[in-house]
Amino acid sequence: MRPAMWRGWRRRCPNCGTGRLLSSYLKVNDSCPNCAERLDYHRADDGPAYLTILIVGHLMAPMLHITFTTFRPEPIVLFATFSVGCVALSLYLLPRLKGLIVAVQWAKRMHGFGSHA
């Protein structure tokens, strides 16, 4: 499970670890270009978005509170800084978490990954 999860986090095929898992920002390839493992069985749906919101919220909310109580910046500076930070962290995490969820589904043979029809 762990090697597959690490490969998914790196946006690589959970089977071989070298082929690209995603063909664009969030679109999963139908099959691995390297080992031909079928990847179109995945059902990631909204999972990556929920996890991204959960992680970004749990990281940025305490940082926002600490920054506000310690430094007392102007509201527009605080808003601009944390808005950019939240968007940047979300854009970084979203494809990685999608790869991770697809890799977990592959490792657990969920949604048809184990069938060789």
N, CA, C and O atoms as CSV, one atom per row, in Angstrom:
chain,resi,resn,atom,element,x,y,z
A,1,MET,N,N,0.834,-1.197,0.000
A,1,MET,CA,C,0.000,0.000,0.000
A,1,MET,C,C,0.879,1.261,0.000
A,1,MET,O,O,0.625,2.185,-0.773
A,2,ARG,N,N,1.897,1.307,0.850
A,2,ARG,CA,C,2.720,2.522,0.945
A,2,ARG,C,C,3.434,2.885,-0.347
A,2,ARG,O,O,3.430,4.054,-0.734
A,3,PRO,N,N,4.053,1.910,-1.036
A,3,PRO,CA,C,4.680,2.291,-2.318
A,3,PRO,C,C,3.670,2.856,-3.314
A,3,PRO,O,O,3.967,3.813,-4.029
A,4,ALA,N,N,2.481,2.267,-3.359
A,4,ALA,CA,C,1.453,2.774,-4.279
A,4,ALA,C,C,1.037,4.184,-3.882
A,4,ALA,O,O,0.861,5.043,-4.746
A,5,MET,N,N,0.879,4.431,-2.583
A,5,MET,CA,C,0.490,5.766,-2.130
A,5,MET,C,C,1.564,6.796,-2.455
A,5,MET,O,O,1.250,7.909,-2.876
A,6,TRP,N,N,2.823,6.433,-2.263
A,6,TRP,CA,C,3.916,7.355,-2.583
A,6,TRP,C,C,3.954,7.648,-4.080
A,6,TRP,O,O,4.169,8.787,-4.493
A,7,ARG,N,N,3.745,6.617,-4.885
A,7,ARG,CA,C,3.719,6.814,-6.336
A,7,ARG,C,C,2.549,7.699,-6.740
A,7,ARG,O,O,2.688,8.564,-7.606
A,8,GLY,N,N,1.404,7.485,-6.119
A,8,GLY,CA,C,0.246,8.324,-6.407
A,8,GLY,C,C,0.487,9.766,-6.011
A,8,GLY,O,O,0.114,10.680,-6.746
A,9,TRP,N,N,1.111,9.987,-4.849
A,9,TRP,CA,C,1.435,11.345,-4.405
A,9,TRP,C,C,2.342,12.030,-5.425
A,9,TRP,O,O,2.207,13.227,-5.680
A,10,ARG,N,N,3.262,11.268,-6.003
A,10,ARG,CA,C,4.182,11.815,-7.007
A,10,ARG,C,C,3.529,11.896,-8.391
A,10,ARG,O,O,4.175,12.301,-9.358
A,11,ARG,N,N,2.254,11.514,-8.487
A,11,ARG,CA,C,1.484,11.529,-9.729
A,11,ARG,C,C,2.051,10.559,-10.761
A,11,ARG,O,O,2.096,10.854,-11.956
A,12,ARG,N,N,2.479,9.400,-10.276
A,12,ARG,CA,C,3.003,8.335,-11.127
A,12,ARG,C,C,2.087,7.118,-11.051
A,12,ARG,O,O,1.264,7.010,-10.141
A,13,CYS,N,N,2.225,6.225,-11.984
A,13,CYS,CA,C,1.433,5.006,-12.019
A,13,CYS,C,C,1.642,4.215,-10.733
A,13,CYS,O,O,2.788,3.991,-10.344
A,14,PRO,N,N,0.578,3.784,-10.060
A,14,PRO,CA,C,0.746,3.022,-8.826
A,14,PRO,C,C,1.336,1.633,-9.058
A,14,PRO,O,O,1.836,1.012,-8.120
A,15,ASN,N,N,1.286,1.141,-10.292
A,15,ASN,CA,C,1.821,-0.182,-10.594
A,15,ASN,C,C,3.333,-0.143,-10.835
A,15,ASN,O,O,4.077,-0.864,-10.170
A,16,CYS,N,N,3.788,0.671,-11.756
A,16,CYS,CA,C,5.209,0.679,-12.122
A,16,CYS,C,C,5.990,1.834,-11.510
A,16,CYS,O,O,7.200,1.725,-11.307
A,17,GLY,N,N,5.319,2.927,-11.218
A,17,GLY,CA,C,5.992,4.080,-10.618
A,17,GLY,C,C,6.706,4.984,-11.595
A,17,GLY,O,O,7.299,5.979,-11.179
A,18,THR,N,N,6.672,4.676,-12.878
A,18,THR,CA,C,7.371,5.530,-13.848
A,18,THR,C,C,6.423,6.254,-14.801
A,18,THR,O,O,6.690,7.393,-15.185
A,19,GLY,N,N,5.332,5.618,-15.184
A,19,GLY,CA,C,4.383,6.254,-16.097
A,19,GLY,C,C,3.593,7.358,-15.418
A,19,GLY,O,O,3.377,7.328,-14.206
A,20,ARG,N,N,3.166,8.325,-16.204
A,20,ARG,CA,C,2.393,9.444,-15.654
A,20,ARG,C,C,0.973,9.002,-15.345
A,20,ARG,O,O,0.322,8.369,-16.177
A,21,LEU,N,N,0.487,9.333,-14.150
A,21,LEU,CA,C,-0.872,9.010,-13.741
A,21,LEU,C,C,-1.870,9.995,-14.332
A,21,LEU,O,O,-2.970,9.615,-14.735
A,22,LEU,N,N,-1.479,11.262,-14.379
A,22,LEU,CA,C,-2.378,12.312,-14.859
A,22,LEU,C,C,-1.932,12.797,-16.232
A,22,LEU,O,O,-0.745,12.998,-16.485
A,23,SER,N,N,-2.918,12.981,-17.114
A,23,SER,CA,C,-2.585,13.486,-18.448
A,23,SER,C,C,-2.629,15.005,-18.492
A,23,SER,O,O,-2.001,15.617,-19.357
A,24,SER,N,N,-3.357,15.616,-17.578
A,24,SER,CA,C,-3.369,17.066,-17.431
A,24,SER,C,C,-3.441,17.345,-15.935
A,24,SER,O,O,-3.081,16.489,-15.128
A,25,TYR,N,N,-3.892,18.509,-15.567
A,25,TYR,CA,C,-3.868,18.892,-14.152
A,25,TYR,C,C,-4.606,17.900,-13.260
A,25,TYR,O,O,-4.078,17.517,-12.216
A,26,LEU,N,N,-5.810,17.473,-13.640
A,26,LEU,CA,C,-6.580,16.530,-12.829
A,26,LEU,C,C,-7.146,15.347,-13.611
A,26,LEU,O,O,-7.842,14.517,-13.026
A,27,LYS,N,N,-6.875,15.242,-14.900
A,27,LYS,CA,C,-7.426,14.148,-15.704
A,27,LYS,C,C,-6.516,12.926,-15.613
A,27,LYS,O,O,-5.331,12.980,-15.944
A,28,VAL,N,N,-7.105,11.825,-15.154
A,28,VAL,CA,C,-6.357,10.572,-15.021
A,28,VAL,C,C,-6.271,9.897,-16.388
A,28,VAL,O,O,-7.259,9.827,-17.120
A,29,ASN,N,N,-5.080,9.403,-16.724
A,29,ASN,CA,C,-4.903,8.652,-17.969
A,29,ASN,C,C,-5.776,7.405,-17.946
A,29,ASN,O,O,-6.042,6.847,-16.881
A,30,ASP,N,N,-6.224,6.967,-19.124
A,30,ASP,CA,C,-6.995,5.726,-19.199
A,30,ASP,C,C,-6.133,4.518,-18.869
A,30,ASP,O,O,-6.613,3.546,-18.287
A,31,SER,N,N,-4.861,4.580,-19.242
A,31,SER,CA,C,-3.922,3.509,-18.914
A,31,SER,C,C,-2.524,4.113,-18.779
A,31,SER,O,O,-2.251,5.208,-19.270
A,32,CYS,N,N,-1.666,3.386,-18.114
A,32,CYS,CA,C,-0.289,3.863,-17.922
A,32,CYS,C,C,0.452,3.813,-19.246
A,32,CYS,O,O,0.420,2.786,-19.924
A,33,PRO,N,N,1.118,4.889,-19.633
A,33,PRO,CA,C,1.869,4.870,-20.892
A,33,PRO,C,C,3.086,3.956,-20.842
A,33,PRO,O,O,3.634,3.611,-21.889
A,34,ASN,N,N,3.522,3.557,-19.648
A,34,ASN,CA,C,4.714,2.725,-19.513
A,34,ASN,C,C,4.383,1.235,-19.408
A,34,ASN,O,O,4.934,0.422,-20.151
A,35,CYS,N,N,3.481,0.874,-18.481
A,35,CYS,CA,C,3.198,-0.546,-18.239
A,35,CYS,C,C,1.819,-0.979,-18.725
A,35,CYS,O,O,1.482,-2.157,-18.610
A,36,ALA,N,N,1.023,-0.080,-19.256
A,36,ALA,CA,C,-0.320,-0.343,-19.794
A,36,ALA,C,C,-1.335,-0.765,-18.733
A,36,ALA,O,O,-2.375,-1.326,-19.077
A,37,GLU,N,N,-1.063,-0.512,-17.465
A,37,GLU,CA,C,-2.041,-0.782,-16.400
A,37,GLU,C,C,-3.249,0.124,-16.604
A,37,GLU,O,O,-3.098,1.333,-16.785
A,38,ARG,N,N,-4.450,-0.458,-16.576
A,38,ARG,CA,C,-5.664,0.347,-16.752
A,38,ARG,C,C,-5.899,1.193,-15.512
A,38,ARG,O,O,-5.865,0.692,-14.388
A,39,LEU,N,N,-6.134,2.466,-15.727
A,39,LEU,CA,C,-6.348,3.408,-14.625
A,39,LEU,C,C,-7.739,4.031,-14.676
A,39,LEU,O,O,-8.091,4.835,-13.813
A,40,ASP,N,N,-8.525,3.666,-15.676
A,40,ASP,CA,C,-9.830,4.305,-15.844
A,40,ASP,C,C,-10.908,3.763,-14.899
A,40,ASP,O,O,-12.065,4.173,-14.994
A,41,TYR,N,N,-10.555,2.861,-14.001
A,41,TYR,CA,C,-11.512,2.347,-13.029
A,41,TYR,C,C,-11.707,3.288,-11.840
A,41,TYR,O,O,-12.651,3.119,-11.068
A,42,HIS,N,N,-10.851,4.245,-11.691
A,42,HIS,CA,C,-10.856,5.085,-10.489
A,42,HIS,C,C,-12.189,5.793,-10.289
A,42,HIS,O,O,-12.906,6.093,-11.243
A,43,ARG,N,N,-12.499,6.050,-9.026
A,43,ARG,CA,C,-13.679,6.821,-8.644
A,43,ARG,C,C,-13.256,7.832,-7.591
A,43,ARG,O,O,-13.706,7.763,-6.447
A,44,ALA,N,N,-12.397,8.766,-7.965
A,44,ALA,CA,C,-11.899,9.759,-7.010
A,44,ALA,C,C,-12.977,10.784,-6.679
A,44,ALA,O,O,-13.068,11.234,-5.536
A,45,ASP,N,N,-13.787,11.157,-7.651
A,45,ASP,CA,C,-14.899,12.094,-7.477
A,45,ASP,C,C,-14.484,13.334,-6.681
A,45,ASP,O,O,-13.560,14.041,-7.083
A,46,ASP,N,N,-15.150,13.605,-5.568
A,46,ASP,CA,C,-14.880,14.812,-4.784
A,46,ASP,C,C,-13.884,14.593,-3.650
A,46,ASP,O,O,-13.573,15.532,-2.917
A,47,GLY,N,N,-13.386,13.390,-3.495
A,47,GLY,CA,C,-12.462,13.087,-2.398
A,47,GLY,C,C,-11.243,13.995,-2.335
A,47,GLY,O,O,-10.929,14.511,-1.262
A,48,PRO,N,N,-10.540,14.210,-3.453
A,48,PRO,CA,C,-9.372,15.090,-3.403
A,48,PRO,C,C,-9.721,16.523,-2.991
A,48,PRO,O,O,-8.961,17.164,-2.263
A,49,ALA,N,N,-10.851,17.016,-3.448
A,49,ALA,CA,C,-11.252,18.378,-3.073
A,49,ALA,C,C,-11.547,18.471,-1.581
A,49,ALA,O,O,-11.134,19.428,-0.927
A,50,TYR,N,N,-12.263,17.480,-1.035
A,50,TYR,CA,C,-12.554,17.489,0.400
A,50,TYR,C,C,-11.273,17.416,1.227
A,50,TYR,O,O,-11.119,18.148,2.205
A,51,LEU,N,N,-10.363,16.540,0.837
A,51,LEU,CA,C,-9.102,16.433,1.575
A,51,LEU,C,C,-8.283,17.711,1.473
A,51,LEU,O,O,-7.656,18.131,2.447
A,52,THR,N,N,-8.285,18.327,0.306
A,52,THR,CA,C,-7.563,19.582,0.131
A,52,THR,C,C,-8.119,20.662,1.055
A,52,THR,O,O,-7.363,21.360,1.730
A,53,ILE,N,N,-9.440,20.793,1.080
A,53,ILE,CA,C,-10.063,21.783,1.959
A,53,ILE,C,C,-9.735,21.490,3.420
A,53,ILE,O,O,-9.438,22.403,4.191
A,54,LEU,N,N,-9.788,20.217,3.795
A,54,LEU,CA,C,-9.493,19.826,5.175
A,54,LEU,C,C,-8.062,20.195,5.566
A,54,LEU,O,O,-7.834,20.773,6.628
A,55,ILE,N,N,-7.112,19.863,4.713
A,55,ILE,CA,C,-5.700,20.125,5.024
A,55,ILE,C,C,-5.409,21.620,5.013
A,55,ILE,O,O,-4.786,22.135,5.941
A,56,VAL,N,N,-5.850,22.316,3.983
A,56,VAL,CA,C,-5.591,23.755,3.884
A,56,VAL,C,C,-6.242,24.487,5.056
A,56,VAL,O,O,-5.635,25.382,5.644
A,57,GLY,N,N,-7.450,24.116,5.390
A,57,GLY,CA,C,-8.130,24.749,6.517
A,57,GLY,C,C,-7.421,24.520,7.833
A,57,GLY,O,O,-7.287,25.440,8.640
A,58,HIS,N,N,-6.960,23.287,8.058
A,58,HIS,CA,C,-6.281,22.980,9.320
A,58,HIS,C,C,-4.875,23.580,9.399
A,58,HIS,O,O,-4.349,23.767,10.496
A,59,LEU,N,N,-4.278,23.876,8.284
A,59,LEU,CA,C,-2.962,24.533,8.309
A,59,LEU,C,C,-3.078,26.056,8.375
A,59,LEU,O,O,-2.370,26.712,9.139
A,60,MET,N,N,-3.975,26.601,7.570
A,60,MET,CA,C,-4.037,28.060,7.450
A,60,MET,C,C,-4.802,28.737,8.583
A,60,MET,O,O,-4.458,29.858,8.956
A,61,ALA,N,N,-5.812,28.106,9.135
A,61,ALA,CA,C,-6.591,28.743,10.202
A,61,ALA,C,C,-5.737,29.056,11.436
A,61,ALA,O,O,-5.795,30.182,11.930
A,62,PRO,N,N,-4.951,28.112,11.949
A,62,PRO,CA,C,-4.093,28.470,13.088
A,62,PRO,C,C,-3.029,29.508,12.725
A,62,PRO,O,O,-2.694,30.373,13.534
A,63,MET,N,N,-2.502,29.413,11.500
A,63,MET,CA,C,-1.511,30.401,11.078
A,63,MET,C,C,-2.133,31.790,10.995
A,63,MET,O,O,-1.498,32.779,11.359
A,64,LEU,N,N,-3.359,31.864,10.521
A,64,LEU,CA,C,-4.073,33.144,10.451
A,64,LEU,C,C,-4.264,33.720,11.847
A,64,LEU,O,O,-4.044,34.912,12.063
A,65,HIS,N,N,-4.668,32.887,12.786
A,65,HIS,CA,C,-4.881,33.344,14.160
A,65,HIS,C,C,-3.574,33.816,14.798
A,65,HIS,O,O,-3.535,34.875,15.424
A,66,ILE,N,N,-2.522,33.043,14.642
A,66,ILE,CA,C,-1.220,33.407,15.222
A,66,ILE,C,C,-0.702,34.697,14.603
A,66,ILE,O,O,-0.217,35.577,15.315
A,67,THR,N,N,-0.800,34.815,13.288
A,67,THR,CA,C,-0.341,36.025,12.605
A,67,THR,C,C,-1.124,37.247,13.068
A,67,THR,O,O,-0.547,38.304,13.321
A,68,PHE,N,N,-2.439,37.095,13.178
A,68,PHE,CA,C,-3.266,38.230,13.577
A,68,PHE,C,C,-2.982,38.649,15.021
A,68,PHE,O,O,-2.851,39.841,15.297
A,69,THR,N,N,-2.888,37.709,15.925
A,69,THR,CA,C,-2.680,38.064,17.335
A,69,THR,C,C,-1.259,38.523,17.626
A,69,THR,O,O,-1.051,39.325,18.537
A,70,THR,N,N,-0.289,38.042,16.884
A,70,THR,CA,C,1.103,38.415,17.132
A,70,THR,C,C,1.486,39.726,16.460
A,70,THR,O,O,2.074,40.599,17.098
A,71,PHE,N,N,1.160,39.871,15.181
A,71,PHE,CA,C,1.660,41.004,14.406
A,71,PHE,C,C,0.627,42.103,14.156
A,71,PHE,O,O,1.012,43.238,13.878
A,72,ARG,N,N,-0.647,41.811,14.244
A,72,ARG,CA,C,-1.725,42.778,13.990
A,72,ARG,C,C,-1.548,43.533,12.668
A,72,ARG,O,O,-1.519,44.764,12.659
A,73,PRO,N,N,-1.428,42.793,11.539
A,73,PRO,CA,C,-1.282,43.492,10.254
A,73,PRO,C,C,-2.594,44.141,9.838
A,73,PRO,O,O,-3.654,43.856,10.395
A,74,GLU,N,N,-2.501,45.002,8.865
A,74,GLU,CA,C,-3.705,45.619,8.297
A,74,GLU,C,C,-4.587,44.513,7.708
A,74,GLU,O,O,-4.070,43.528,7.181
A,75,PRO,N,N,-5.901,44.666,7.791
A,75,PRO,CA,C,-6.791,43.619,7.282
A,75,PRO,C,C,-6.575,43.275,5.808
A,75,PRO,O,O,-6.637,42.101,5.440
A,76,ILE,N,N,-6.328,44.256,4.972
A,76,ILE,CA,C,-6.131,43.974,3.545
A,76,ILE,C,C,-4.846,43.192,3.306
A,76,ILE,O,O,-4.793,42.339,2.420
A,77,VAL,N,N,-3.819,43.475,4.086
A,77,VAL,CA,C,-2.554,42.724,3.975
A,77,VAL,C,C,-2.771,41.285,4.422
A,77,VAL,O,O,-2.315,40.349,3.767
A,78,LEU,N,N,-3.460,41.117,5.529
A,78,LEU,CA,C,-3.751,39.780,6.045
A,78,LEU,C,C,-4.584,38.991,5.032
A,78,LEU,O,O,-4.288,37.831,4.745
A,79,PHE,N,N,-5.616,39.621,4.499
A,79,PHE,CA,C,-6.475,38.966,3.515
A,79,PHE,C,C,-5.695,38.581,2.262
A,79,PHE,O,O,-5.797,37.450,1.787
A,80,ALA,N,N,-4.928,39.505,1.734
A,80,ALA,CA,C,-4.182,39.241,0.496
A,80,ALA,C,C,-3.163,38.130,0.695
A,80,ALA,O,O,-3.036,37.242,-0.148
A,81,THR,N,N,-2.445,38.177,1.792
A,81,THR,CA,C,-1.404,37.179,2.058
A,81,THR,C,C,-2.006,35.786,2.212
A,81,THR,O,O,-1.534,34.831,1.596
A,82,PHE,N,N,-3.033,35.674,3.022
A,82,PHE,CA,C,-3.597,34.360,3.268
A,82,PHE,C,C,-4.446,33.859,2.109
A,82,PHE,O,O,-4.579,32.648,1.935
A,83,SER,N,N,-5.018,34.743,1.321
A,83,SER,CA,C,-5.738,34.303,0.122
A,83,SER,C,C,-4.777,33.660,-0.869
A,83,SER,O,O,-5.045,32.585,-1.405
A,84,VAL,N,N,-3.669,34.326,-1.102
A,84,VAL,CA,C,-2.661,33.780,-2.017
A,84,VAL,C,C,-2.116,32.467,-1.469
A,84,VAL,O,O,-1.932,31.509,-2.219
A,85,GLY,N,N,-1.857,32.420,-0.170
A,85,GLY,CA,C,-1.347,31.196,0.450
A,85,GLY,C,C,-2.316,30.036,0.332
A,85,GLY,O,O,-1.912,28.914,0.025
A,86,CYS,N,N,-3.589,30.297,0.572
A,86,CYS,CA,C,-4.605,29.236,0.474
A,86,CYS,C,C,-4.747,28.725,-0.953
A,86,CYS,O,O,-4.827,27.517,-1.177
A,87,VAL,N,N,-4.777,29.627,-1.903
A,87,VAL,CA,C,-4.913,29.223,-3.305
A,87,VAL,C,C,-3.677,28.436,-3.754
A,87,VAL,O,O,-3.808,27.404,-4.412
A,88,ALA,N,N,-2.493,28.911,-3.406
A,88,ALA,CA,C,-1.259,28.225,-3.810
A,88,ALA,C,C,-1.179,26.825,-3.194
A,88,ALA,O,O,-0.841,25.862,-3.882
A,89,LEU,N,N,-1.483,26.715,-1.921
A,89,LEU,CA,C,-1.441,25.411,-1.259
A,89,LEU,C,C,-2.497,24.473,-1.832
A,89,LEU,O,O,-2.241,23.279,-1.988
A,90,SER,N,N,-3.664,24.992,-2.143
A,90,SER,CA,C,-4.721,24.172,-2.738
A,90,SER,C,C,-4.313,23.656,-4.116
A,90,SER,O,O,-4.505,22.481,-4.429
A,91,LEU,N,N,-3.752,24.540,-4.933
A,91,LEU,CA,C,-3.320,24.128,-6.272
A,91,LEU,C,C,-2.187,23.106,-6.217
A,91,LEU,O,O,-2.088,22.247,-7.093
A,92,TYR,N,N,-1.339,23.189,-5.204
A,92,TYR,CA,C,-0.256,22.225,-5.032
A,92,TYR,C,C,-0.806,20.864,-4.588
A,92,TYR,O,O,-0.394,19.827,-5.109
A,93,LEU,N,N,-1.729,20.869,-3.631
A,93,LEU,CA,C,-2.207,19.622,-3.039
A,93,LEU,C,C,-3.202,18.860,-3.897
A,93,LEU,O,O,-3.195,17.629,-3.888
A,94,LEU,N,N,-4.048,19.547,-4.631
A,94,LEU,CA,C,-5.158,18.887,-5.323
A,94,LEU,C,C,-4.731,17.750,-6.257
A,94,LEU,O,O,-5.274,16.654,-6.119
A,95,PRO,N,N,-3.798,17.933,-7.196
A,95,PRO,CA,C,-3.430,16.805,-8.055
A,95,PRO,C,C,-2.703,15.697,-7.308
A,95,PRO,O,O,-2.821,14.525,-7.667
A,96,ARG,N,N,-1.957,16.055,-6.278
A,96,ARG,CA,C,-1.245,15.043,-5.499
A,96,ARG,C,C,-2.211,14.181,-4.695
A,96,ARG,O,O,-2.035,12.967,-4.595
A,97,LEU,N,N,-3.223,14.810,-4.130
A,97,LEU,CA,C,-4.213,14.043,-3.386
A,97,LEU,C,C,-5.081,13.201,-4.322
A,97,LEU,O,O,-5.523,12.119,-3.937
A,98,LYS,N,N,-5.330,13.674,-5.529
A,98,LYS,CA,C,-6.061,12.860,-6.500
A,98,LYS,C,C,-5.237,11.619,-6.848
A,98,LYS,O,O,-5.772,10.512,-6.898
A,99,GLY,N,N,-3.954,11.801,-7.086
A,99,GLY,CA,C,-3.080,10.660,-7.356
A,99,GLY,C,C,-3.041,9.695,-6.186
A,99,GLY,O,O,-3.033,8.480,-6.384
A,100,LEU,N,N,-3.016,10.218,-4.978
A,100,LEU,CA,C,-3.002,9.385,-3.776
A,100,LEU,C,C,-4.282,8.562,-3.671
A,100,LEU,O,O,-4.219,7.369,-3.374
A,101,ILE,N,N,-5.431,9.168,-3.907
A,101,ILE,CA,C,-6.706,8.449,-3.812
A,101,ILE,C,C,-6.812,7.379,-4.903
A,101,ILE,O,O,-7.271,6.269,-4.635
A,102,VAL,N,N,-6.395,7.701,-6.113
A,102,VAL,CA,C,-6.412,6.700,-7.183
A,102,VAL,C,C,-5.479,5.549,-6.827
A,102,VAL,O,O,-5.813,4.389,-7.069
A,103,ALA,N,N,-4.325,5.846,-6.262
A,103,ALA,CA,C,-3.370,4.804,-5.891
A,103,ALA,C,C,-3.907,3.918,-4.767
A,103,ALA,O,O,-3.678,2.708,-4.781
A,104,VAL,N,N,-4.610,4.490,-3.806
A,104,VAL,CA,C,-5.217,3.689,-2.737
A,104,VAL,C,C,-6.281,2.772,-3.329
A,104,VAL,O,O,-6.361,1.600,-2.960
A,105,GLN,N,N,-7.089,3.287,-4.233
A,105,GLN,CA,C,-8.092,2.445,-4.874
A,105,GLN,C,C,-7.430,1.322,-5.663
A,105,GLN,O,O,-7.922,0.193,-5.666
A,106,TRP,N,N,-6.326,1.619,-6.327
A,106,TRP,CA,C,-5.612,0.595,-7.085
A,106,TRP,C,C,-5.036,-0.460,-6.140
A,106,TRP,O,O,-5.155,-1.657,-6.402
A,107,ALA,N,N,-4.413,-0.024,-5.047
A,107,ALA,CA,C,-3.779,-0.954,-4.111
A,107,ALA,C,C,-4.799,-1.853,-3.417
A,107,ALA,O,O,-4.504,-3.015,-3.137
A,108,LYS,N,N,-5.976,-1.341,-3.140
A,108,LYS,CA,C,-7.024,-2.127,-2.479
A,108,LYS,C,C,-7.926,-2.856,-3.477
A,108,LYS,O,O,-8.873,-3.535,-3.081
A,109,ARG,N,N,-7.628,-2.712,-4.770
A,109,ARG,CA,C,-8.392,-3.363,-5.835
A,109,ARG,C,C,-9.868,-2.986,-5.785
A,109,ARG,O,O,-10.746,-3.842,-5.894
A,110,MET,N,N,-10.121,-1.711,-5.620
A,110,MET,CA,C,-11.491,-1.203,-5.546
A,110,MET,C,C,-12.004,-0.832,-6.932
A,110,MET,O,O,-11.218,-0.515,-7.826
A,111,HIS,N,N,-13.303,-0.870,-7.109
A,111,HIS,CA,C,-14.001,-0.374,-8.301
A,111,HIS,C,C,-13.544,-1.041,-9.591
A,111,HIS,O,O,-13.575,-0.401,-10.643
A,112,GLY,N,N,-13.124,-2.293,-9.552
A,112,GLY,CA,C,-12.759,-3.007,-10.761
A,112,GLY,C,C,-11.270,-3.043,-11.051
A,112,GLY,O,O,-10.872,-3.618,-12.064
A,113,PHE,N,N,-10.434,-2.462,-10.218
A,113,PHE,CA,C,-8.994,-2.497,-10.487
A,113,PHE,C,C,-8.430,-3.906,-10.474
A,113,PHE,O,O,-7.456,-4.174,-11.177
A,114,GLY,N,N,-9.004,-4.811,-9.705
A,114,GLY,CA,C,-8.473,-6.169,-9.619
A,114,GLY,C,C,-8.930,-7.090,-10.725
A,114,GLY,O,O,-8.331,-8.145,-10.930
A,115,SER,N,N,-9.966,-6.723,-11.439
A,115,SER,CA,C,-10.476,-7.611,-12.494
A,115,SER,C,C,-9.635,-7.456,-13.764
A,115,SER,O,O,-9.224,-6.355,-14.131
A,116,HIS,N,N,-9.401,-8.556,-14.401
A,116,HIS,CA,C,-8.630,-8.544,-15.671
A,116,HIS,C,C,-9.520,-9.078,-16.770
A,116,HIS,O,O,-9.322,-10.187,-17.268
A,117,ALA,N,N,-10.512,-8.271,-17.146
A,117,ALA,CA,C,-11.466,-8.702,-18.163
A,117,ALA,C,C,-10.961,-8.422,-19.550
A,117,ALA,O,O,-11.644,-8.723,-20.529
